[in-house]
């Protein structure tokens, strides 16, 4: 599957163009690995300091919670992409926020706690064995049960542990936002949107679970492609790009025009990000993605890629998808049969074309957004490339 596109002068991450002068316009992609890595380190530092405090709290409750603390630390500090904190930070910078303000970095790190909690629950819902090449949290606790030769059902223990850890991460995200170190009034400006984002994520997750379970659509539900896009918007797109940008902007005192512009840029970019994820879930290299090949097919995810396939595939391929998608114990041969049916339908090319169109829409909005910082505008271009041309 092709993983690169050229839009608004942007090529892939592997072939960056020359850096333009520090003006308010974007002449090509800008790569500043030093600054990008420094931001990652600042976010990781904020998370590590927060976890130090929480580790002490958990240990004071009981030493038996030390494996919980270790699991949370491993899961949070395993080198994730940190896209959400990056969008939050550059939303802050685009609204005129100070570059070295550590309070916004802590607020941005809270998004990683939310992301981690959602992933722990998502892996449990999908029965995923791995996350980023490592055992998922419920599997890790199941293994802890087995290693201790404990009584009862190890799988059930792992599931219970994952539910509780995911809940804890979601609660901690709220705590870190309030205690980020910014002025209380700044946090109050952004907190309603942070709360809305968390509701949107959970609602989108429920719709994602509902889609393969419901036997038929109810009146007003829309067609499968429309429903798939609704899931994308609320489960992924909004809280990956749009809301982090807007939260960062509001923390810095952004006005309505900039908040709206961040939405016009962030929502299509977030959808493109998820569509790339859908393609990787079917065609990605496990050595790069850290997930088994065709994992989305085993989990039965009704993605836009699947909806596009069902819209145009043959009757025989439709029956194949209905029979095999999400079937228990799906083997390599069945995964390959599903992948072949999807390819025959032409859906991957249509999804690629949609990614290109969405990226163009996002960058057009970015080019006209009333962003104060030229560095923020350039970096957001780069983040757009990173979100849509990634391989994992």
N, C-alpha and C positions, 0 to 999 in steps of 0.2 A: 504494500500500500504506500502511495506517495505521502511523505510527511512534511513536505516543504511547499511554501507558496511565496510569491512576491507581491506584496500589496503596499501601496504608498511608499515604494522604495525599500521596503523591508524584505530581507532575505532570511534564511534560516539562522539559527544561533551559531552554526558552524562557520558561516561566511559573513561576519559582520562587515559593514562598510565603514568608511572613514567618519570620524566624529566631526560634526559641524561646530561652528562657533556657538558660543553661549548666547543665542538669540531666542526669541519666543517661538521660532518656527522649527520644524523638523525636516532636515534635509536627508536624513538617512539614519540607520540604527546606531545607537550609541552603546558601547560596552565599557563599563567601568568596573571590572571585576573586583578591584580593591574596595570600592565603596559598597558593592553588592555583598561581598563577603563580610565586610565590617558590620553591615546591618544584620546579617544572619547571626554574627557573633553577639551582637547586642541583644537580639531577641533571645538567643539561647542563654545568654547571661541572665536576662530578666526571668526566664523560665526556671533556670537553675536556682536562683536566689529565692524565688517563690516556693520551689519544691523543698529547699532547705528548711524553710519555715514550716511547711506542711509535714515534712518528715518528722520534725521534732514533735509536732502535735500528735501524729499517729503513734510514735514510739511512746509518748507519755500516756496514751490511752492503753496500749498493750504492745509488748515486744513481738507478739504474734502477728502484728500488722507490718512488720519489716518487709516481708515478701511483697505486700501490696505496694509499699513505697518504692521498692526496687523495680517492680513491674511498671509503675507509673513513670518513673524516671527513664527507664529504658525506652518506653513507648514514645515519650515526649522528646527525648534528646537523641533520636536515632538518625538525624540528618534529613528530615523532611524538607520539602521544597520551600516552605515558609512563604508561599505566595500571598496568603491572606494578610499576614503582618506587613509584607512589602507594600501591598496596595493601600493598607491603612496608613502606613508611614508616609507614602508619597501623596496620598490624599491630604494629609496634614501639611506636607511641604507645598503642595499646589495651592493651598489656601493661605500660605504665608507663614506657616509654623516654623519655629526655629529648628535648624538641623540637628543640634546636639541635645535637644530636650529628651531626657530619659523617661519622663512620664508617658510620652506617647508611645515609646518603645514597649513599656510595660502594658499599656492598653492594647497595643497591637498583639503582644504575646498572649493576651487573654483569648484572642481568636484561635490560637493554636490549642488552647485548652478545650474550647468549644469543638474544634475540628477533631481533636483526639477523642472526646467523648462520643461524638457522632460516629467515628470510625469503629470504636469498640463495639457500639451497638449494631452498626451496619454489618460488621463481620459476623456477629452472632446471628443476626437475622438471615444473612446469606449463607451461613454455615461455612464461611471461608476458613481454611486452615492456616493461611499465611497472610502477612501484611508486610510489604516492603522486604520480602525475602526472609522474614522471621516468623515464628509461630504467632498467630493472632492471640489476643489476650485470653479468650475463653479456652483455647488449646493450651496456653501456658499454665493456666490454673488447673486444667485437667491433668497435665503432666505433673504438677506439684502434688496433686492428690495421689497419683500413681506412685511417685517417688517416695512419699511418706507412708505408703501402704495403708491409707486411711479407710475408714468404713464408708459404706454408701456408694452411690453412683458417681463415679468420677466425672462423667460428662455433665451431669446435672450440677455438680459442684462448680465446674468451670463456667457453665452458663450463668449461675447465680453470681459468681465473682465478677464476671464481665458486666452484668447488669448494674451491680453496685459500683464498680469502678467507673463505668460510663457516667452514671448519675453523679458521682463525686466530681468528675472532671467538669461536667456541666455546671455544677454549683460553684466550683472554683473559678470558672470563667467570670461569673458575676462578681465574685469576691475580688479578683484581680483588677477588674475594671474600676471598681469603687476605690481600691487602694493603689491605683497606678501612680499617684504622686502629682497629678495635674490638679489645678484648682477645681474645687467642687463644682463651681458653676459650669466649667468646661465639660465635666463629666455629665452633669445634668442635661446639657444640650444634646449630647450624643446618646445617652442611655435609653431613651424611648426607642430609638432606631435599633440599638443593640438588642433590646427585648423583642422587638418585632422580628428581627432577623432570626432569633432562636425559635420563635413560633413558626416562622416560614419554613425553617429547616425540618422541624418535626412534622409539620403538615405535609411537606413534600415527601418525606420518608414514608409517611402513612400511605399517601397516594401511590407511591412506588410499590408498596406491599400489596395494596388493593388491586392494582392493575392485572397481575397474572392470576389473582384469586377469583375475581368477579367473573361469573359465567356470561354476563352480558352487560352492556352499557345501559345506564339509565337515561331517560330523556334529559337533554341539556348537557350531557357529558361530553359531547363533541366526538369527532372521529378519532381513531387511534393515534394518528400523527399529532393532532391537537392535544390529546391527553398526554402523550409522551413529552411534548414541549412544556406543558404545565408542570410535569414532574421535574424536568430539567431546570426550569426557572426557580422553583421553590426548594428543591432538594440540593441544588448545586450552584446554579448561576448567580443567584442573588448573594449568597453568603460567601462565594469565592471571590467575586470582584466588586459588584455594585455596592453592597452594604459596607464592606471594609473601607472602600474609597470614601463613601459618604460619612461614615463614622469618623474617619481621620479628618475629613474636612470640617465636620461639625465641632470636633474637639478644638480645632484652630479658629473657629468662629466663621466658617464659610457661610455666605449668603445663599438665598434660594436659587439664584441663577447657577452658581457653581455646583450646588448639590444636585440640581436637575441635570446639569451637563455630565456630572459623574455617573448618573443613572443612564444617560443616553450612550455613554461609552461602556459602562460596566456590564449592563445586562446582555447586550449582544456578545461581548467578549466572554462573559461567563458561560453563555450557551455554547459558544465555539469551543471553549475549554472542555466542557462536558462531552461534546460530540467527539472531540479528539480522544477523550477517555473511553468512549463507547467503541471507537475503532480499535484502540489498543486492547480493550477487553476481549476482542475477538481475534485480532490479527497480531497483537503485540508479541515481542520476543520475551519469553519468561525470564531469560537471563538478565534482561534489562528492566522489565516491569516489576519483577519480584513476585509475580502471581502466576499460577499455572496457566498454560495455553488454553484459551477459550473458557476462562473461568466464568465470564458473564453468561455464557451459554449454559454451563452447568447450573448456575444460580437462577436461570430462567428470567433474566432481566428483560423487561419489555421496553427496551430503549427505542430511540428514534430510528436507529439503524434497523431494528427488528420491525418496527411499524412500516418503514419505507419498503422493507423486503416484502412484507405481507400485502402491501398495496399493489405490487406488480408481479409477484412471482406466480409460477404455474400452480394449478390446483394440487398437483402431486407434491410440490415443494411446500405448499401451505399445510398439507396434511403432515409432512415430515416435521415441520416446525411445531405444529400442534402436539405431535406425539413425543418429540424428543426434547424440546426446549424446557430446561429445568427438571428433566426426568432424573430420579435418583440413580446414582452410580454410572453416570454418563462416561463412557470410555473414549479413548482417542479416536476410534473409528467413527463413533457417533458425532463427536465434536467436529471432525473433518467433514462429515456429511452435512452438518448444519452450516459450517463455514462455506462450503461449496454452494449450497442453496442461496445463501446470502450474496455471494459473489455473482452468481448467475442472474440474480434479480437486478443488478446494476445499482443496488442501494449504496454500496460504499462510495461510488463515484458521486452520487447525489449528495451524500453526507459531506464529502470533501468539498463539493461546490458550495454547500451551505456554509461550511466553515470559512471559506474564502469570502463569501458575501457578508457574513457576520463580522469578520475581521475588518473588511472595508467599511461597513457601517460604523463600527466602533471607532476606527481611526479617523473617519470623517468627523464624528462628534468630538473627538479629542482635539483635532486641529482647530476647532472653533470654540473650544471651551475657555471660559475666562480664568485661566490658570495664572497665578501670580508668578510662580517659579519656572523659569525656562528649564532648569535641571529636572524638575518634576515632569514637565511635558515630555522631555526626551526619555526619561527613565520609564514612563508609562508606555511609550512606544516599544521600548525594549521588553517590558513585561508582557505586552501584548504578543510579541513574537514568542517569548518563552512559554506562554500559556497555550499557544495554538500549534507550535511545531515540536513539542516535546516528544520524547520516545518512552517516557515512563510516567 
